[in-house]
Amino acid sequence: MTLDGIKAAVDAGKIVYWKNEGYRVVKDNLGQYHIVFQHNANATGLTWTDGITLNGEPEEFFIKP
């Protein structure tokens, strides 16, 4: 998935995962996107500080059908 595709899916209410269902992409109340590990709520930004480069490979992000 592309960065824009991930953001659009999350904004549309779809559940986006990274690598496996333990890592979910969420949008916070400030409009920032994060990858959150569901078991301990540890989070990292969806992108590097440049706001463009994903913290993961595009093919590692998916929506569960």
Number of C-alpha atoms within 10 A of each C-alpha: 15 13 16 10 12 23 19 12 17 19 13 9 9 16 17 21 22 22 13 13 14 13 20 22 25 24 14 9 7 6 9 12 19 19 23 20 18 12 8 8 11 11 16 14 16 24 17 12 10 7 10 11 14 16 15 14 12 15 10 11 22 19 15 10 5
